[in-house]
Amino acid sequence: MLNKTIMAKFSEEKLRKVDEFISRYPEGKQKSAIIPVLHLAQDEFGGWLSAETMDYVATLLKLEPIEVYEVATFYSMFNLKPVGRYVFEVCQTGPCMVRGCDDIIDYIKKKLNIGVGETTHLTPEKVDSIIEECRQTAATNN
């Protein structure tokens, strides 16, 4: 691993949580804690995982950075760039496509006036309004 200054750093409380995650696995298998530690890092450092943050996680778990990058880039639940506070994620697997996920995505894009991967300025009240409208539409169509 390259020695570089790491700016991201967990509080003592969060480091205890990391130790708790690691302790769930046998000695030498700390890599198994990577997903919960990445979730913790994403929550702690602005809702996304910068390269710096992933390097920090690698250091904590005594892994090579590439091992962390592989996991973080594989799962869609990890954000590799800044995102909004509230993220709408729509299932796009085969069964969801059959059930109309493309229509849901188009609806969200139209309703929020944004494209996939874009951000708008929402408030909790606007989110409540969007959810309520979706519920009413679903109730009407079902």
C-alpha positions as CSV (number, residue, x, y, z in Angstrom):
1,M,0.0,0.0,0.0
2,L,1.2,3.5,-0.7
3,N,1.8,5.7,2.3
4,K,-0.3,8.8,1.9
5,T,-2.1,11.1,4.2
6,I,-5.5,9.9,5.0
7,M,-8.0,12.7,5.8
8,A,-11.0,10.6,6.6
9,K,-11.0,9.3,10.1
10,F,-13.7,7.6,12.2
11,S,-14.4,8.8,15.8
12,E,-13.5,6.5,18.6
13,E,-17.1,5.4,18.8
14,K,-17.1,4.4,15.1
15,L,-13.7,2.7,15.5
16,R,-15.2,0.6,18.2
17,K,-18.0,-0.3,15.8
18,V,-15.4,-1.3,13.2
19,D,-13.7,-3.5,15.8
20,E,-17.1,-5.1,16.6
21,F,-17.7,-5.9,12.9
22,I,-14.2,-7.4,12.6
23,S,-14.7,-9.5,15.8
24,R,-17.6,-11.3,14.2
25,Y,-15.2,-13.2,11.9
26,P,-12.3,-15.6,12.5
27,E,-8.8,-14.3,12.9
28,G,-7.3,-13.4,9.5
29,K,-10.8,-13.0,7.9
30,Q,-11.3,-9.3,8.6
31,K,-12.1,-8.8,4.9
32,S,-15.5,-10.3,5.7
33,A,-16.3,-7.1,7.6
34,I,-15.9,-5.0,4.4
35,I,-19.6,-4.4,3.6
36,P,-20.7,-3.2,7.1
37,V,-17.5,-1.1,7.3
38,L,-18.2,0.5,3.9
39,H,-21.8,1.2,5.0
40,L,-20.5,2.9,8.1
41,A,-18.0,4.9,6.1
42,Q,-20.6,6.0,3.6
43,D,-22.9,7.1,6.3
44,E,-20.1,8.9,8.2
45,F,-18.4,10.7,5.3
46,G,-21.2,12.4,3.4
47,G,-23.2,9.6,1.8
48,W,-20.6,8.5,-0.6
49,L,-17.2,6.7,-0.8
50,S,-14.3,8.7,-2.1
51,A,-11.0,7.0,-3.0
52,E,-9.6,8.5,0.2
53,T,-12.4,6.9,2.2
54,M,-12.0,3.5,0.6
55,D,-8.2,3.7,1.2
56,Y,-9.0,4.4,4.9
57,V,-11.3,1.4,5.0
58,A,-8.5,-0.7,3.4
59,T,-6.1,0.5,6.1
60,L,-8.5,-0.4,8.9
61,L,-9.1,-3.9,7.5
62,K,-5.5,-4.4,6.6
63,L,-6.4,-4.9,2.9
64,E,-5.0,-3.6,-0.3
65,P,-7.1,-0.7,-1.6
66,I,-8.1,-2.6,-4.7
67,E,-9.9,-5.2,-2.6
68,V,-12.1,-2.4,-1.2
69,Y,-12.6,-0.8,-4.6
70,E,-13.8,-4.1,-6.0
71,V,-16.5,-4.5,-3.4
72,A,-17.6,-0.8,-3.5
73,T,-17.8,-0.8,-7.3
74,F,-19.7,-4.1,-7.5
75,Y,-22.7,-3.2,-5.3
76,S,-25.1,-0.5,-6.3
77,M,-25.8,0.4,-2.6
78,F,-22.4,2.2,-2.5
79,N,-22.2,5.6,-4.0
80,L,-18.8,6.5,-5.6
81,K,-19.7,10.1,-6.1
82,P,-21.7,12.7,-4.1
83,V,-25.4,12.1,-4.1
84,G,-28.4,13.9,-2.7
85,R,-29.6,13.3,0.8
86,Y,-32.5,11.1,-0.4
87,V,-31.9,8.6,-3.1
88,F,-34.6,6.9,-5.1
89,E,-33.3,3.5,-6.4
90,V,-35.6,1.5,-8.6
91,C,-35.1,-2.2,-9.1
92,Q,-34.2,-3.0,-12.7
93,T,-33.9,-6.8,-12.7
94,G,-35.8,-8.8,-15.2
95,P,-38.9,-9.4,-13.0
96,C,-39.0,-5.7,-12.2
97,M,-38.8,-4.8,-15.9
98,V,-41.7,-7.0,-16.6
99,R,-43.7,-5.2,-13.8
100,G,-42.9,-1.8,-15.3
101,C,-39.8,-0.4,-13.6
102,D,-39.0,1.7,-16.7
103,D,-42.4,3.4,-16.4
104,I,-41.5,4.2,-12.7
105,I,-38.2,5.6,-13.7
106,D,-39.7,7.7,-16.4
107,Y,-42.3,8.9,-13.9
108,I,-39.7,9.9,-11.3
109,K,-37.6,11.7,-14.0
110,K,-40.7,13.7,-15.1
111,K,-41.9,14.4,-11.6
112,L,-38.6,15.6,-10.3
113,N,-37.4,17.1,-13.7
114,I,-34.1,15.2,-13.5
115,G,-32.4,12.4,-15.3
116,V,-31.1,9.1,-13.9
117,G,-28.1,9.9,-11.6
118,E,-29.0,13.6,-11.3
119,T,-29.9,15.5,-8.1
120,T,-32.5,18.0,-7.3
121,H,-33.1,20.0,-4.2
122,L,-35.7,18.2,-2.2
123,T,-37.1,18.8,1.3
124,P,-38.7,16.2,3.5
125,E,-42.0,17.9,2.7
126,K,-41.5,17.5,-1.0
127,V,-40.5,13.8,-0.5
128,D,-43.7,13.2,1.5
129,S,-45.7,14.8,-1.3
130,I,-44.1,12.6,-3.9
131,I,-44.6,9.5,-1.9
132,E,-48.2,10.4,-1.2
133,E,-48.9,11.0,-4.9
134,C,-47.3,7.7,-5.8
135,R,-49.5,6.0,-3.2
136,Q,-52.7,7.6,-4.5
137,T,-51.8,6.7,-8.1
138,A,-51.0,3.1,-7.1
139,A,-54.3,2.9,-5.2
140,T,-56.2,4.2,-8.2
141,N,-54.4,1.8,-10.7
142,N,-54.7,-1.3,-8.6
